[in-house]
Each structure stands twice: as structure tokens, then as C-alpha cells.
Amino acid sequence: MSQLFVTLMNNPIIAAINNLDSLDTALNSNCNIIFLNTGNIFNLKDISNRVKSKNKDLYIYIDSIDGFSKDTWGLEYISKNIQLDGIITKKQNLVKLSKDMGIFTIEKIIIHDSITLENALATLKTLRPHAIELSPGILLKIIQRVFQETMIPIIASGLLEEKLEIHNALKAGAVGISSSNNKIWYEKY
């Protein structure tokens, strides 16, 4: 079992960092996992060191990191030079590359409509990432369907604001909740 899933059993809430001003709050929160959705070539190593100094796991949304090429070389540089536990990407070529390189890979999927859902299901069944970050997380029926059809663990993200919504997403089959709402980071679930 992956470290991500073991950690989520203790606390299913993941601190999503969209702005570096919230990093200190996340590092001092109950969250044991950080999804880094911002950063650049100059500050990524420092961010990683800060996260690791707090004994927290770091997953980097590589598509949003400025200054890195989104190809084999950029992925190889990050995996060899930055302490991380995995990557997150929407790019199918990076899902395959990172898995081939032995990096824990989370594919980020945003469901807009039924066509997006069907296309996502088809690619998930082919690429088989280690986990899925599914947004918006309030779509309980979609969480259930994606899990039932792929058997890939799902992290719900987006628009989850209340404790009941979080409980419902977990009950629907999500193994974790990724949120940039720092009020959620301090709750017990």
C-alpha cells in the first residue's frame, strides 16, 4: 500500500496550496499531506525542504510549476533534485512518463459534462495512474462511478466547504479530500 493511502487513513484532509502565503498555515495544520499547486524553479527546493522539515508528504502539481519544461527532462530534474512523494498532472503524457520513472502519479481530472466524464474514464482505464484527483468533489455520483469503473483511489477536490459535504464525499468512495480552505485543515474527520 502506498504511503499516501496510509497517511490518508489517519487524516483524509490534504492541504492544497494555491498561494505560497498559505504554506505556513498548512505546515502548522493537522494535514499530513501537501498538494503544491504553485511555485517555480527558484523556490521549489526551498518549499520542499520546508514541507519535509515538518514531516509532511509533498505532491507537486507539475503542470503549474513555472520554469520547468513539461516533458521527460523537467520531470526527471524534479524527481532527482526535489524531495517529493509524487506528482499530480492533467497531462496524459506526464502520467505515463512519471509512472515509467517510478514516481507515484496522481492524475487530476476536472469533470465539466458527460463527454468529459466518458473521455476521462477511457483514459484512466488505459493509463492507470496510482490515484485520481477528481474535481469538483461535490459530485458524489461521479466519485462512485469513476471508482466503480476504474478501481483507482480517488481524492475529491473542489467546492467542498462543509463538514457534511466532506463526509459525503468520503462515504461515496473518496479516500481523501484536497482543499485550499484552511478552515478545513484544522477539523477532525
C-alpha positions as CSV (number, residue, x, y, z in Angstrom):
1,M,0.0,0.0,0.0
2,S,1.3,3.4,-0.9
3,Q,2.4,5.9,1.8
4,L,-0.3,8.3,0.5
5,F,-3.1,5.9,1.4
6,V,-1.6,5.0,4.8
7,T,-1.4,8.7,5.7
8,L,-5.0,9.4,4.5
9,M,-6.3,6.7,6.8
10,N,-5.1,8.8,9.7
11,N,-6.4,12.1,8.3
12,P,-8.2,12.3,5.0
13,I,-7.7,16.1,4.5
14,I,-5.0,17.3,2.2
15,A,-3.8,20.9,2.3
16,A,-3.9,22.3,-1.3
17,I,-1.5,25.2,-1.6
18,N,-2.6,27.6,-4.4
19,N,-0.8,30.6,-2.9
20,L,2.6,30.4,-1.0
21,D,1.2,32.8,1.6
22,S,-0.9,29.8,2.9
23,L,2.1,27.4,3.1
24,D,3.0,28.2,6.8
25,T,-0.6,27.7,7.8
26,A,-0.7,24.3,6.1
27,L,2.6,23.3,7.7
28,N,1.2,24.1,11.1
29,S,-2.1,22.4,10.4
30,N,-3.3,18.9,11.1
31,C,-2.8,17.9,7.5
32,N,0.0,15.5,6.8
33,I,-0.1,15.9,3.1
34,I,0.5,18.9,1.0
35,F,-0.6,19.3,-2.7
36,L,1.6,22.1,-4.0
37,N,-0.3,23.9,-6.8
38,T,2.1,26.8,-7.2
39,G,5.8,27.5,-7.3
40,N,8.7,27.9,-9.7
41,I,12.2,26.6,-10.5
42,F,13.7,29.0,-8.0
43,N,11.7,28.3,-4.9
44,L,10.6,24.6,-5.3
45,K,13.6,23.2,-3.5
46,D,13.1,25.5,-0.5
47,I,9.4,24.7,-0.4
48,S,10.2,21.0,-0.5
49,N,12.7,21.3,2.4
50,R,10.2,23.3,4.5
51,V,7.5,20.6,3.9
52,K,9.8,17.8,4.7
53,S,11.2,19.5,7.8
54,K,7.6,19.3,9.2
55,N,7.5,15.5,8.3
56,K,4.7,16.1,5.8
57,D,4.3,14.4,2.4
58,L,4.6,16.6,-0.7
59,Y,2.9,16.0,-4.0
60,I,3.6,18.6,-6.7
61,Y,1.1,19.6,-9.4
62,I,3.8,19.8,-12.0
63,D,1.6,21.5,-14.6
64,S,1.5,24.7,-12.5
65,I,5.2,24.9,-11.7
66,D,6.8,27.8,-13.6
67,G,10.2,27.5,-15.2
68,F,10.2,23.7,-15.8
69,S,9.6,22.1,-19.2
70,K,6.6,19.7,-19.0
71,D,8.5,16.8,-20.6
72,T,10.9,14.0,-19.7
73,W,13.7,16.3,-18.8
74,G,11.7,18.5,-16.5
75,L,10.1,15.5,-14.8
76,E,13.5,13.8,-14.4
77,Y,15.0,17.0,-12.9
78,I,12.2,17.3,-10.3
79,S,12.3,13.7,-9.4
80,K,16.1,13.7,-8.8
81,N,16.5,17.1,-7.3
82,I,13.4,17.8,-5.3
83,Q,12.2,15.8,-2.2
84,L,8.7,14.8,-3.1
85,D,6.3,11.9,-2.6
86,G,4.7,12.1,-6.0
87,I,3.4,14.3,-8.8
88,I,0.0,15.5,-9.9
89,T,-0.7,16.2,-13.6
90,K,-3.6,16.6,-16.0
91,K,-1.3,15.8,-18.9
92,Q,-1.6,12.2,-20.1
93,N,1.9,12.0,-21.4
94,L,3.3,13.0,-18.0
95,V,1.1,10.4,-16.3
96,K,2.8,7.7,-18.4
97,L,6.3,9.2,-18.1
98,S,6.1,9.6,-14.4
99,K,4.8,6.0,-13.9
100,D,7.5,4.7,-16.1
101,M,10.1,6.6,-14.0
102,G,8.7,5.0,-10.8
103,I,7.1,8.2,-9.5
104,F,3.8,8.0,-7.6
105,T,1.4,9.6,-10.0
106,I,-2.0,11.3,-9.4
107,E,-4.0,12.3,-12.5
108,K,-6.0,15.4,-12.0
109,I,-9.4,15.3,-13.7
110,I,-12.0,18.1,-13.9
111,I,-15.4,16.9,-14.9
112,H,-17.4,19.5,-16.8
113,D,-20.0,17.3,-18.5
114,S,-20.8,13.8,-19.6
115,I,-18.4,13.9,-22.6
116,T,-15.6,14.9,-20.3
117,L,-16.5,12.0,-17.9
118,E,-16.6,9.4,-20.7
119,N,-13.3,10.6,-22.1
120,A,-11.7,10.6,-18.6
121,L,-13.0,7.0,-17.9
122,A,-11.5,5.8,-21.1
123,T,-8.0,7.3,-20.5
124,L,-8.0,6.3,-16.8
125,K,-8.6,2.7,-17.8
126,T,-5.6,2.9,-20.2
127,L,-3.1,5.0,-18.2
128,R,-4.0,3.6,-14.7
129,P,-2.5,6.3,-12.5
130,H,-1.8,5.5,-8.9
131,A,-4.7,7.8,-7.8
132,I,-7.1,10.4,-9.2
133,E,-7.7,13.9,-8.0
134,L,-11.4,14.4,-9.1
135,S,-12.9,17.8,-9.3
136,P,-15.4,19.1,-8.4
137,G,-15.5,17.0,-5.3
138,I,-19.2,17.5,-4.6
139,L,-20.2,15.2,-7.4
140,L,-20.9,12.2,-5.3
141,K,-22.5,10.1,-8.1
142,I,-19.4,10.8,-10.3
143,I,-17.0,9.8,-7.5
144,Q,-18.9,6.5,-7.1
145,R,-19.0,5.8,-10.9
146,V,-15.3,6.6,-11.5
147,F,-14.2,4.4,-8.7
148,Q,-16.5,1.5,-9.6
149,E,-15.3,1.6,-13.2
150,T,-11.6,2.1,-12.6
151,M,-10.9,0.8,-9.1
152,I,-8.4,3.7,-8.8
153,P,-8.4,5.6,-5.5
154,I,-10.0,9.0,-5.7
155,I,-9.1,12.2,-3.9
156,A,-12.1,14.6,-4.1
157,S,-11.3,18.3,-4.6
158,G,-13.1,21.5,-5.4
159,L,-16.2,23.1,-3.8
160,L,-16.2,21.0,-0.7
161,E,-16.8,23.6,2.1
162,E,-18.9,22.0,4.8
163,K,-18.2,19.0,7.1
164,L,-21.2,17.2,5.7
165,E,-20.0,17.6,2.1
166,I,-16.6,16.2,3.1
167,H,-18.2,13.2,5.0
168,N,-20.5,12.5,2.0
169,A,-17.5,12.6,-0.5
170,L,-15.6,10.1,1.8
171,K,-18.7,8.0,2.1
172,A,-19.1,8.0,-1.7
173,G,-15.7,6.4,-2.0
174,A,-13.1,9.1,-1.9
175,V,-10.0,8.2,0.1
176,G,-9.1,11.8,0.7
177,I,-10.2,15.4,0.3
178,S,-7.9,18.1,-1.2
179,S,-8.8,21.6,-0.2
180,S,-7.3,25.1,-0.2
181,N,-9.8,26.1,2.5
182,N,-7.6,26.4,5.6
183,K,-10.6,26.1,8.0
184,I,-11.0,22.5,6.8
185,W,-7.3,21.8,7.6
186,Y,-7.9,22.0,11.3
187,E,-11.0,19.9,11.5
188,K,-11.1,16.3,12.6
189,Y,-12.7,13.8,10.2
